[in-house]
Each structure stands twice: as C-alpha cells, then as structure tokens.
Amino acid sequence: MIPCRILPFLITLAAPCVWSQSAAPVPSEPNSTWAGLRIVTLEGFGDYFAPGADGQAKLIKPGGLGVNIVAVVQRVDGDRIWIKANGAGDEPVGWVHKNNAILLDNAIPYFTSRIERNPKDWDAYLRRAESEHSLNQRDAAISDYTRAIALHPNEPFLFLRRGHDFRIAKACSQAAADFEEAARLKPQWAEAYNMAAGVYADCPDPARRDPKKAIALIGRAIALSPNPTYFTVLALAYFRSGDLERAVATQRQALESPGFPPGYREEALRQLEAYESALAAQKH
C-alpha cells in the first residue's frame, strides 16, 4: 500500500488516503476547494476552452508553455475548471471540463496504475512525467519522458518537455538536442526554436553558448510568432554577442508590447537595467 502524499500547500480532500499499487485513485469531484490547487489534464497538450468572439466556446491549443498539462485552478464553475496561464497573472485564461482533470496530489498513483495495466501507454508516461516535473522530481520526469519518446518517437511535444527538464538540470547539450529535434519534427512550431535559442544564449557553461546560433534560432521563432517574450531571448542573445545597443533596444521593444505577460515584467525590467548599465559602462 502507498500512503498518499500531502503537500503543505495543498488542501486534503475527504477521500481515502491509501491506494494499492494496482488500483487507481478515484478522481474527486471538482469543487470550490480546488481553487489555488494544481491539476493534471487527462488529454491534450495544455489545451483549454475560452469564450470566442461569437460567445461560443473555442478550443485553444497553446503550442507552447503558456499553459501546460499541469495548471493552477482559479475557480470551479459547474462543469468548468477555470485555469491560469504561466506568467499571465491571476486572471483565468479559460477552462477545462471537469472530466478532463485530476488533482496533482493524486496524479502519480493514477498514471502509474494506467502504466501497470498497459506498459505501452506513452500518454500515461507523459502525464506522469509532467506530474513529477511539477513536484520537482526531475530525474524521474526525464526517465518517464524518455520512456514516452521510446514508445512514440515522432511527437515533438515529448522532446520539448524533456528538453525543458534537461535545461533545468543544466544539461545544455541534451536540452539543445531535444529542442532542435522538436523543431525538426514540427518546423512551424515557434516555441521549439525559442527554447533552443534560450539554451545557446544562456547556458550556465559559457563554453556551451553560441550567441550567433541563438540569434538565428530566435529569429525563426519570431518570424513564426511575434511573441513579445521571444524578443527578450533575442535581447539576451545580442547581449551575449556584445551588441549592447541592440540588446537594450530589443528588450525595450519587448516590454513596450501590450501583450507582454505581467508575471515576467519585473524580471525583464531587471534585465533591461543590466543591459543599460553595461552599455553605459561601454560608452565611458
């Protein structure tokens, strides 16, 4: 028997706190106590619904990291679980259906039970990896992403997500290889180029950096999707290459964009100050 883990920032539900290794936990019915907690969606790659211009629900496929398979609940309203987006503040971006979510607290036993029933269930490995990633179990997440890739090697999302954990682990070569493989599998996916550029611009090991390659990759991302956060990566690449004037101008361009995520503004302002200080020192 596996005792359920109780995270200090989660509210425990009135449900059994012990499950057998072979039995999946029964998902709890979403309710008001879910607000502020994290959920794992059971299908899609961070897809959610949002109100369309005509008042009808519209399925959104983010294609990036703004909304992930693991999301924070803003509120529960009937059949809808309203979720937040990373870096976008406290307002919900949309909703997922109540049948398409399980609390993160229950997720690893649930997906483990799916894998035990079907060891070739690559989607269960992916969602268990996402759960482990969110609980800072990086090695376990990388292992599960790798298993998912072995079962489903042509899915670019798997490489993007494993690359993200490699980058956190400062394994720059592996991260860059995964992001570039994601771009090869899906050449029109701007986020893959953005993530690869970030590695080449900001690897903790300066020997692994390649500002010129970073500039080329982030240029492809911006050509596909002029996301304002991509310009901060371009600014960093300019800074690493020694082109301080372009670094300052590009960072300002990013911050002046009305679509710049409020959750990233403070950090971006600090970066701008650093670039401006370096430029001022260079001129004197």
N, C-alpha and C positions, 0 to 999 in steps of 0.2 A: 504494500500500500504506500502511496506517495502523499505526504501531508501537503496541503495546499499552502503556497507561499503567500504571506500577507505583506505587501509593500507598505511602508509607513505613510505614503501619501495617497493610498487607495482606501476606499470605504469598503469594508467587507459586507457581503450580501448574506441574507438569511438562506443559505444553501449549504449542502453538505461540504465539509472542508477536507474530505478524504475521498480519493478516487483510486480504483485499481489501475494498474498499468495498462490493462487491455480495454478498459471502459472509458469512453469519452465523457467529460463533464457535460451535463445537460445545460445548454446556454440559458442564462437567466433572462427573463423578460425585461426589455429596456424600460427604465422608469426614471423619475427625477433624480434619483441618487447617482445616476451615471454622469451627470454634469461635472465636468472637470476631469473625468477619468479618461483613460485611453482604451480604444477599441481596435480590434483587428478585423478588417473586412474579409469576407469569405470568398469573394470573387472580384475579378478586375485588378488593375494595377493602379489603385488610387482613384478609380472612377467615382463620380458622385453626380447627383442631380442638382440643378439650380433653376430658378424661375427664368423662363425665356421672355423675350420682348412681348410675345403674344399672350403671356400669362400661363402658358403651358410648361410643364416640366421638361427640361432639356438635359440630356446626358452629357456630362463633361468628362473628357479623357485628358487629364493634365499633361501627360507626356513628359513629366519632369519630376522635380522634387517638392513642388509647392504643396501637394497633398500626397501622402504616402498610404501604403496598405495599413499602417498604424496611424490613427488620427485621434485628436483630442475632441471629446464631446463638448459642445457648447450648451445644448439642451436637447431634451426629448419631447417631441410633439406628436402624439398619436403614433402613427406608423413610421414617422420620420425621426432619424437621429441626425441632428444638425451638427456639423463638424467645422473645426477651424483649419486654416491652412498655415503651414510653417512660415513664420516671418510676416504674416499679414495682419497681425493684431488680434483682437479678441472677437471680432465680428465673424459669424459663420460664413463660409463660402457656399454652402449648400448642404445637402443631406444624403444619407444612405438609408435604405429600407431597413427596418428593424430585424428582418430575417437575414440580413447580409452582414451581421456583426456579432462578435463575441468579445467579452471583456479581455483585455490583455492579461489580467490576472489568471484567466482560465485557459489561455491560448496554447501554451506549450503542451500541457497534457492532452488537449483536444487534438492538436495536429499530430502528436506522437501516436495517438490511437488510430488516426487515419493511416499513418505510415505503417503501423503494425498490420492493419488489415490489407493494405496494398503498398508494398515496398517500392512500386514504380510510380507512385503518386507524386510527380515532380512539383505540383502546385502545393501540396502539403509541406514539402521540404521548403519551398519558397516562403510560405507564410510562417512556418516555424522559425526560419532564419530571420524574417522581419521582426518576429516577436523577440527573439534572442538579441537582435541588434538593438531594439528599443530598451531592453533590460541590461544593456552594456555587456552582454556575453559575446564578445567579438569573435573569439576563436570558434565557438560553437556555431555562430552565424556563418562565418566563412566556410566551415565544413558543410553546413546544410546548403548554402548557395552552390557549392561545388558539386554536391550530390544532385541538386536540381539541374545544373548545367549538363552533367553526365547523362541525365535522362532526357533532357530537352535542349540540345546544344545550339539551336537556331533562334532562341529567344533573347533578343538584345537586352531586355529589362533585367534578366538574371545577371548579365555581365556588368551592367551599370550598378546594380545594387552590391554585388560582390566587390567591385572596384571601389565603391564608397567605403566599405569596411577596410579594404587594403589601404586606402588613403588615410583613414583614421589611425591605422596601425603603423603609418609612416613607411609602408612598403611601396615606395613610389613606382618602381619598375612594374610590379604586378598590377598596381592601380591603373597606370597609364595603359598597359596592355589590355586590360579589361575594358576601359573606356573606348579605346580605339577599335576593339573588336565589336563593341556595341554600335559604334559609328559605321563600321564596315557592314554589319548586318542590316542596319537601318540608316542609310546615308542621309535621309531627310530629317533625322532626329537631332535638333539643335542641342539638346541637353547633353548628349554624348560628347560632342565637340567641346562644350563648355567645361565639362568635368575633366576631360583630358587636358585642356588648356590650363586649368587650375593646378594640376599636378606639375606641369612643366614650368609654370610661373612661380610656384610657391612650395616646392618640395623642401622639407627641413634640411635635406642634404644638398648644399649648393652645387655639388658635383652632378646631381641629377637634374638640375634645372636647365631649361633650354628656352630662353625668352623669345627667340625668333620663332620657334615652333609653336609656342603658346600664342603668339600674336596671329599666326596663320590659322590655328585651330579656332580661336575665339572669333576671328573674322568670319569663318564659315558659320559659326553658331549665330552670329548677329545677322548675317545675310539671310538665314532661315527664319529667325525670330528675333526682332529687336527688343529683347527682354532687357529692361534697364539694369538688372543685376549683372548681365553679361558685360556691360561696359565697365563695371568695377574690376572684372577679371582682365579686361583689356588694359585698364589703367595700371594694374599691378604688373602686367607683362611689360608695358612701356617703362615703368619704374625700374624693373629688374634689368632692362636693356640699357638703362642710363638716359632715356629720353624723358627727362623730368617735366618739361613743359607739356608734352602730350599727356603724361600721367595726370597732371593737375587738371588740364582741360577736360580729359575724358571722365575723371572722377566727378567733376562738377556737372558734366552733362548727365551722368547717371543720377546724381542727387536731385537735379532740377526736373527730372522726368516725373510727371504726375502719377505714374504707375509704380514708382519705387516703393518696395514693401516697407512699411513703417517699422517693422521689427528689426530691420537691418540698418536703419538710418544712423543710429548712434555709432555703430562700428564703422560705417562708411565715412562719417564725418571725421572720426579719428584718423582714418587712413588719409583723408584729404589733408588734414593738418600735417601729417608726417610728410606727405609729398611736397606741400608748400614750404615746409621748413627745410627740406633737402634742397629744393630749388633756390630758396633764398640764400642758403649757405653756398651753393654753387656759384651764384652770381657775385658773392662777396669774397 
